[in-house]
Amino acid sequence: MEKATVIGAGLAGCEAAWQLARRGVSVTLCEMKPEAYSPAHHSAGFAELVCSNSLRSNQLTNAVGLLKEELRQLDSLIMKAADQTSVPAGGALAVDRDLFSQTVTRMIEENPLITVVHGEVTQLPEKNVVIATGPLTSDALAEKIAALPGLETLNFYDAAAPIVSGESLDMEKVFRQGRYGRGDDYLNCPMNKEEYEAFYHALLEAEKAPVHGFDGEKVFEGCMPIEVMAARGEMVMAFGPMKPVGLVDPRTGREPYAAVQLRAENKAGTMYNLVGFQTRLKWGEQKRVFSMIPGLENAEFLRYGVMHRNTFLHSPGFLDDCYQMIARPTVYFAGQMTGVEGYVESASSGFVAGLSLARQIKGLAPVDFTDLTAIGALSKHVAYAQNDFQPMNANFGLIAPFPRRIRNKQERYGEIAARALNVIEAIRSNPLCEDFE
């Protein structure tokens, strides 16, 4: 019988092991608990939810709601357990955390093709393995991962700027221009003196989130939060990421007092990063303060800025869109360490990695979920993201735009979701994918 190893029994690892086993592959699932615990984990059960009992929206007009429904249609272990242990939460999917973990643990332990081995793993198998050790991977294993061929960087913290939806920008105020006329790769949000001063004072007064897991001051010097920069002097931002030098506002014909630059996160131009705006402001404060930037008054934030301890791979160029290691094609990664952010997203990566390894072992071609689905769009972000790679939640900015312009956002997202579920159904009914039956 074909054999595989999965390292880590979080949501991603359990999902990967389940998908391998349901396709007839014998799985050794390695989990260091209860022999050892990461700083974030406390119970001995698998798939421990440590932050919240909510798996976020269940609505198809929300990208993570669509992701959950795609996984349901494909027989996801995590979604099966979540639906069985759900508690009332309006339009969200919330679960009894203990019961959820117990359910996943029982289903894994009762599967005759899955053997659980407890204890810390310090050596990586050469082949047929899914590594799903999470954002707090042990130092010993992280050292082995960092030495793998083709890995550009193993990051140990997030210091990410917010990302906004391109279609939510007010293009009457925003202009496209590179500094000194060098191309037009950036969008610019110009500020006059009064706007800049109001923004500066709002930053000083905004509430900050605590930063855990590393020496904050050391990190701040390497990627200084915008609010820390503001605290060092009123004009520090205007000589840093908000410098207007080399820009001409076409509305006035002059250089603005200050400017916030936006850089495209994808080729389609559906997502834009606020350049130099790493931040540790609380999310509500980010929405309030950054919406003061001209052109961002009604911006939809696809990802808020974050700054916390988080081990993750520089996946583009290291992993493909099946979460498969390019230099060692029988080694897969899954979970938050790949650059997906969130519980459901982690389960999605485990699903794709487990499915892909099982099909590879059996000599079958990988399944391309395409960028029309939330599952596929997330995996393609991990494999092909441009610029400064940072972890990402599922969002509609990752999914291919709908070909017909629909002004109403909820209607547009509904059409994108319907299209995605049609793709999932086509994959399930494809004779070449009979292992979905």
Secondary structure, DSSP 8 states (H G I E B T S, - for coil): --EEEEE--SHHHHHHHHHHHTTT-EEEEEE-TTT---TT--SSSSS---S-SEEEE--TTSHHHHHHHHHHHTT-HHHHHHHHTEE--TTEEEE-HHHHHHHHHHHHHH-TTEEEEES---S--SSSEEE---TT--HHHHHHHHTSTT---EEEEEEE--EEEGGGS-TTT-EE--GGG--S-EEEEEE-HHHHHHHHHHHHHS-B----SS-HHHHHHHS--HHHHHHT-TTTGGGTTT--TT--BTTTTB--SEEEEEEESSTT--EEEETT----B-HHHHHHHHTTSTT-TT--EEE--EEEEEEEE--BTTB-TTSBBSSSTTEEE-SGGGTB-SHHHHHHHHHHHHHHHHHHHTT-------TTSHHHHHHHHHHH--SS---B---TTTS---SS--SSHHHHHHHHHHHHHHHHHHHHH-GGGGGG-
